């Protein structure tokens, strides 16, 4: 019974935290404080060009480099 009470208190605390986060996000968005940079969609040609221009060495992970370049290019648009 005591374990159940402790678990319920933890869940209630977590719900309060989540409610506060959502409330803060809604406030920030409505007040204009919430300003996330827009990332534009890349064309297939742009993605292929990025992939073709990558140079990798054995010590670097190609997937990570590719993802970084894609995000960088999309945020520049």
LUMTOR-470785 format. One record per atom (N, C-alpha, C, CB): residue number from 1; x, y, z; atom name; residue in three letters. Coordinates in steps of 0.2 Angstrom, whole numbers. Last residue first. Glycine has a CB too. Layout:
# residues N
   n  east north    up atom res
 NUM     X     Y     Z   CA ALA
...
# end
This chain:
# residues 77
   n  east north    up atom res
  77    93   138  -230    N UNK
  77    87   139  -235   CA UNK
  77    83   145  -232    C UNK
  77    83   133  -237   CB UNK
  76   100   134  -219    N UNK
  76   102   139  -223   CA UNK
  76    97   142  -228    C UNK
  76   109   138  -227   CB UNK
  75    94   122  -214    N UNK
  75    94   128  -210   CA UNK
  75    96   135  -214    C UNK
  75    97   128  -204   CB UNK
  74    98   113  -224    N UNK
  74    91   115  -223   CA UNK
  74    90   121  -219    C UNK
  74    87   109  -220   CB UNK
  73   112   113  -222    N UNK
  73   110   115  -228   CA UNK
  73   102   117  -228    C UNK
  73   110   110  -234   CB UNK
  72   112   107  -209    N UNK
  72   116   113  -210   CA UNK
  72   113   116  -217    C UNK
  72   123   113  -211   CB UNK
  71   106    95  -211    N UNK
  71   103   100  -206   CA UNK
  71   106   107  -208    C UNK
  71   104    98  -199   CB UNK
  70   115    89  -220    N UNK
  70   108    90  -222   CA UNK
  70   105    95  -217    C UNK
  70   104    83  -221   CB UNK
  69   127    88  -212    N UNK
  69   127    92  -218   CA UNK
  69   120    94  -220    C UNK
  69   131    89  -223   CB UNK
  68   123    79  -202    N UNK
  68   125    86  -200   CA UNK
  68   124    91  -206    C UNK
  68   132    86  -197   CB UNK
  67   120    68  -209    N UNK
  67   115    71  -206   CA UNK
  67   116    78  -204    C UNK
  67   113    67  -199   CB UNK
  66   133    65  -214    N UNK
  66   128    66  -219   CA UNK
  66   122    70  -215    C UNK
  66   126    60  -222   CB UNK
  65   140    63  -202    N UNK
  65   142    68  -206   CA UNK
  65   137    70  -211    C UNK
  65   149    66  -210   CB UNK
  64   133    51  -198    N UNK
  64   133    57  -194   CA UNK
  64   135    63  -198    C UNK
  64   137    56  -188   CB UNK
  63   136    42  -208    N UNK
  63   129    44  -207   CA UNK
  63   129    50  -203    C UNK
  63   126    38  -203   CB UNK
  62   150    41  -207    N UNK
  62   147    44  -213   CA UNK
  62   140    46  -212    C UNK
  62   147    39  -219   CB UNK
  61   161    43  -194    N UNK
  61   154    40  -196   CA UNK
  61   151    44  -201    C UNK
  61   150    39  -190   CB UNK
  60   178    42  -195    N UNK
  60   172    46  -195   CA UNK
  60   166    42  -197    C UNK
  60   173    53  -199   CB UNK
  59   189    34  -198    N UNK
  59   188    36  -191   CA UNK
  59   182    40  -190    C UNK
  59   194    40  -188   CB UNK
  58   191    33  -212    N UNK
  58   189    28  -208   CA UNK
  58   187    29  -201    C UNK
  58   194    22  -208   CB UNK
  57   184    48  -218    N UNK
  57   190    44  -217   CA UNK
  57   187    39  -212    C UNK
  57   195    49  -213   CB UNK
  56   174    55  -232    N UNK
  56   175    52  -225   CA UNK
  56   181    48  -224    C UNK
  56   169    47  -224   CB UNK
  55   167    68  -239    N UNK
  55   173    64  -239   CA UNK
  55   174    62  -232    C UNK
  55   179    69  -241   CB UNK
  54   153    72  -249    N UNK
  54   155    71  -242   CA UNK
  54   162    67  -243    C UNK
  54   150    66  -238   CB UNK
  53   147    75  -261    N UNK
  53   152    79  -259   CA UNK
  53   155    77  -252    C UNK
  53   150    86  -258   CB UNK
  52   136    66  -262    N UNK
  52   142    65  -266   CA UNK
  52   148    69  -264    C UNK
  52   140    67  -273   CB UNK
  51   127    71  -252    N UNK
  51   130    64  -251   CA UNK
  51   136    63  -256    C UNK
  51   125    59  -253   CB UNK
  50   124    83  -258    N UNK
  50   127    83  -251   CA UNK
  50   131    76  -250    C UNK
  50   122    85  -246   CB UNK
  49   118    79  -270    N UNK
  49   124    83  -270   CA UNK
  49   128    83  -263    C UNK
  49   122    90  -272   CB UNK
  48   106    73  -264    N UNK
  48   111    69  -268   CA UNK
  48   118    73  -268    C UNK
  48   109    67  -275   CB UNK
  47   100    84  -259    N UNK
  47   102    79  -255   CA UNK
  47   107    74  -258    C UNK
  47    96    74  -253   CB UNK
  46    97    91  -271    N UNK
  46   101    94  -266   CA UNK
  46   104    89  -261    C UNK
  46    97   100  -262   CB UNK
  45    89    82  -277    N UNK
  45    95    84  -280   CA UNK
  45   100    87  -275    C UNK
  45    94    89  -286   CB UNK
  44    78    82  -269    N UNK
  44    82    76  -270   CA UNK
  44    89    77  -273    C UNK
  44    78    71  -274   CB UNK
  43    77    97  -259    N UNK
  43    75    93  -265   CA UNK
  43    80    87  -265    C UNK
  43    76    97  -272   CB UNK
  42    73   100  -242    N UNK
  42    78   100  -247   CA UNK
  42    75    95  -253    C UNK
  42    85    97  -245   CB UNK
  41    63   111  -233    N UNK
  41    64   105  -236   CA UNK
  41    69   105  -242    C UNK
  41    57   102  -238   CB UNK
  40    69   122  -220    N UNK
  40    66   121  -226   CA UNK
  40    67   114  -229    C UNK
  40    68   126  -231   CB UNK
  39    66   126  -203    N UNK
  39    70   122  -208   CA UNK
  39    66   120  -214    C UNK
  39    73   115  -204   CB UNK
  38    65   140  -194    N UNK
  38    62   136  -198   CA UNK
  38    67   132  -203    C UNK
  38    57   140  -203   CB UNK
  37    69   141  -176    N UNK
  37    71   142  -183   CA UNK
  37    67   137  -188    C UNK
  37    78   142  -184   CB UNK
  36    56   146  -165    N UNK
  36    60   141  -167   CA UNK
  36    62   142  -175    C UNK
  36    57   134  -167   CB UNK
  35    52   156  -153    N UNK
  35    54   157  -160   CA UNK
  35    59   152  -162    C UNK
  35    57   164  -161   CB UNK
  34    42   161  -142    N UNK
  34    44   155  -144   CA UNK
  34    46   156  -152    C UNK
  34    38   150  -144   CB UNK
  33    38   174  -140    N UNK
  33    44   172  -137   CA UNK
  33    47   165  -140    C UNK
  33    44   171  -129   CB UNK
  32    25   176  -143    N UNK
  32    30   177  -148   CA UNK
  32    37   176  -146    C UNK
  32    30   184  -150   CB UNK
  31    15   172  -135    N UNK
  31    18   179  -134   CA UNK
  31    24   181  -139    C UNK
  31    21   179  -127   CB UNK
  30    12   160  -139    N UNK
  30     7   165  -140   CA UNK
  30    10   172  -139    C UNK
  30     1   164  -135   CB UNK
  29    23   153  -136    N UNK
  29    21   153  -143   CA UNK
  29    16   159  -144    C UNK
  29    18   146  -145   CB UNK
  28    24   154  -122    N UNK
  28    29   157  -126   CA UNK
  28    27   157  -134    C UNK
  28    35   152  -126   CB UNK
  27    12   148  -118    N UNK
  27    13   155  -117   CA UNK
  27    18   158  -121    C UNK
  27    15   156  -109   CB UNK
  26    14   135  -122    N UNK
  26     9   138  -125   CA UNK
  26    10   146  -124    C UNK
  26     2   136  -122   CB UNK
  25    26   132  -114    N UNK
  25    26   132  -122   CA UNK
  25    21   136  -125    C UNK
  25    26   125  -124   CB UNK
  24    20   133  -102    N UNK
  24    25   137  -103   CA UNK
  24    26   138  -111    C UNK
  24    32   135  -100   CB UNK
  23    11   122  -103    N UNK
  23     8   129  -101   CA UNK
  23    14   134  -103    C UNK
  23     7   130   -94   CB UNK
  22    20   111  -104    N UNK
  22    15   113  -109   CA UNK
  22    12   120  -109    C UNK
  22     9   108  -109   CB UNK
  21    27   112   -92    N UNK
  21    30   113   -98   CA UNK
  21    26   115  -104    C UNK
  21    34   106   -99   CB UNK
  20    16   110   -83    N UNK
  20    19   116   -83   CA UNK
  20    23   117   -89    C UNK
  20    24   117   -77   CB UNK
  19    12    97   -86    N UNK
  19     8   102   -87   CA UNK
  19    11   109   -87    C UNK
  19     2   102   -81   CB UNK
  18    24    91   -82    N UNK
  18    22    91   -89   CA UNK
  18    17    96   -90    C UNK
  18    20    84   -91   CB UNK
  17    24    93   -68    N UNK
  17    29    95   -72   CA UNK
  17    28    96   -79    C UNK
  17    35    90   -71   CB UNK
  16    12    86   -65    N UNK
  16    12    93   -64   CA UNK
  16    18    96   -68    C UNK
  16    13    94   -56   CB UNK
  15    16    73   -68    N UNK
  15    10    76   -72   CA UNK
  15    10    83   -71    C UNK
  15     3    73   -70   CB UNK
  14    25    71   -58    N UNK
  14    27    71   -65   CA UNK
  14    22    74   -70    C UNK
  14    29    64   -68   CB UNK
  13    17    71   -47    N UNK
  13    22    76   -48   CA UNK
  13    25    77   -55    C UNK
  13    29    74   -43   CB UNK
  12    10    59   -50    N UNK
  12     6    66   -49   CA UNK
  12    11    72   -50    C UNK
  12     3    67   -42   CB UNK
  11    20    50   -49    N UNK
  11    16    51   -55   CA UNK
  11    12    58   -55    C UNK
  11    11    45   -56   CB UNK
  10    23    51   -36    N UNK
  10    28    52   -41   CA UNK
  10    25    54   -48    C UNK
  10    33    46   -42   CB UNK
   9    11    47   -30    N UNK
   9    14    54   -29   CA UNK
   9    19    56   -34    C UNK
   9    17    54   -22   CB UNK
   8    10    34   -34    N UNK
   8     5    39   -36   CA UNK
   8     7    46   -35    C UNK
   8    -1    37   -32   CB UNK
   7    21    28   -27    N UNK
   7    21    28   -35   CA UNK
   7    16    33   -37    C UNK
   7    19    21   -37   CB UNK
   6    17    30   -14    N UNK
   6    23    33   -17   CA UNK
   6    23    34   -24    C UNK
   6    30    30   -14   CB UNK
   5     6    21   -14    N UNK
   5     5    29   -13   CA UNK
   5    11    33   -15    C UNK
   5     4    30    -5   CB UNK
   4    12     9   -17    N UNK
   4     7    12   -22   CA UNK
   4     6    19   -20    C UNK
   4     1     8   -21   CB UNK
   3    20     8    -5    N UNK
   3    23     8   -12   CA UNK
   3    18    11   -17    C UNK
   3    26     1   -14   CB UNK
   2    10     6     4    N UNK
   2    14    12     4   CA UNK
   2    18    13    -2    C UNK
   2    19    11    10   CB UNK
   1     4    -6     0    N UNK
   1     0     0     0   CA UNK
   1     4     6     0    C UNK
   1    -5     0     6   CB UNK
# end
